[in-house]
Amino acid sequence: MSDGRPEIFDKVLVPVDLTPKNRAAIEIAADLCKPSGKVTLLHVIETLDIPWEEVEEFYMGLEGRARQGMDAMAEPLREARLAHDQVVVYGRRAEEVVRYAGDEGYGLIVLSSHRLDPENPGAGWATLSYKVAILAQCPVLLVK
């Protein structure tokens, strides 16, 4: 804790959906990453059960917009002078986040989550954040 920041994780994964709510998760990931560590922003493009050839142009457009959005979202990481990268993958969101984190050896996943409705606490159980929190093999920090 040389500069007041906890130096805990070498590799932190932040799944992003390109909305402003992700900024808090990115800032927290920057705080929890060692100065010599790396934060990765991961965006999953949900695939359709349609042959690739029929939708390739559509997906390429989505990927281009995702990369632009992630570049803008990485500003807190650049300000903190942390090593970071931005990755786009295709598939089912929860499955791909968990697979990527495991395959690449991430020590922590930090992702945005919804606030629980006390009147209906079971309503959010099918969300991405819930699925990742249950299935991931590494610690998961949910940011509300």
N, C-alpha and C positions, 0 to 999 in steps of 0.2 A: 504494500500500500504506500508506495513512495509519493504519489501525488494526491492521496486521499481517495483514489479509486480502488475498489477491490480488484485484485488481479487473480482471476479464478480460472478462466477458460481459454484454451488455445484456439479452438475453432467453434464459432457460434453460427448457427443457421437461423435465418429469419425468413420464413415463408411470407410472401407479400401478395396482396390482391390488387395493388396499385391504387388504393384509396388512401385518403389522408390519415385514417385511423392507424395506419402502419407506422407512422413517424415515431410514436411513443415506443413501440417495440424496437425499432431501429436504434433509438437513442439509448434504451436500456441495454441492448446487446452491445453497443459501443462501450458502455460503462462496465460491463461484465467481462469483456474480452481483455486478455493481457495485451499490453502495448506491443508485444511482439507477435500477437495472435492474428487471426483473420476472421472477418465477418462475411458471410455469404448471403446475399439476397436471392431467394429462390421463388420463381413464379412458375406455376403449373398451368399450362393451357389444357383445359379439359377437352378430351377428344370425343368425337361423335363416332358412332358405328357406321361410318360411310367410307368407302374406299378412298385412300389417301389422294389418289390422282384427281378425284372429283372435288376435293376441298383444299388442295395444297396451297393455292393462291390465297384463299381465305386465311389459312393458318399462318402463312408467311406475313400477312398483314398484321395479324394479332401479335406475332412474335416481334415484329418491328416496333409496334406501339408499346409492347411490354418492355423491351430493352430501353426505349426512350424514357418510359416512366420510372424504371428502376434506376437509370442514370441520375435522374432528378432526385429520387429518394435517397440516393447514396450521399447526399451533401453532408449529413451529420458525421458520416464515416470519414469523408475527406477532411472535414474540420478537425476531427480527432486524430488525423494522420494515421489511421488504422489501415492495414492491408485489407482489401475487400474485393469481392468479385460479385458478378451478377450472372445467374444461371437461369435459363429457360428450359423446361422439360415439358413433355407431352404425356398425358395419361389421366388417371383418376387422382384428384388432388391429395386426399389423405394417404393413399397408397404410395404415391410418388414422393411425398414429403418424408414419410417414414423410411422408404427404401433409400432415398438419396442420403438422408442423415446416417443411416447404418452403413451403407456402402462406402461413404467418404469419411467415416470416423468422427462425426461431430460430437462434441462434448455437451452441447446444450442447444435446444431449440427454443427460440423466443418468438411467440406469435400473438397477434391481437386476438382478443376474444370478446364476446358479447357480455353484457351485464346480465346476471341472472334475475329473472322476474320472480319475486317472492310469492306472487299469486299463482304462478305456474312454473315451478322449478324444473319440471321434466321437459319443458318445451325445447331446450337447447341441446338435447342429448345427441342429436344427429348432426351437429355442426362439425366443421373441419377441426376447430380447436379441440373439441371433446375427443374426436377420433384420434387425432395425433397424440393428445395427452395420454390416452389409454394404450395405444399401440407402439409408441416410440420406445426404443431400448435405452435411450439416454434421458437425462432430466429435461423437463419441459416447463418453461415459464410462460404462463398465460397473462397477458397484459390487458386489463380492462379499462 
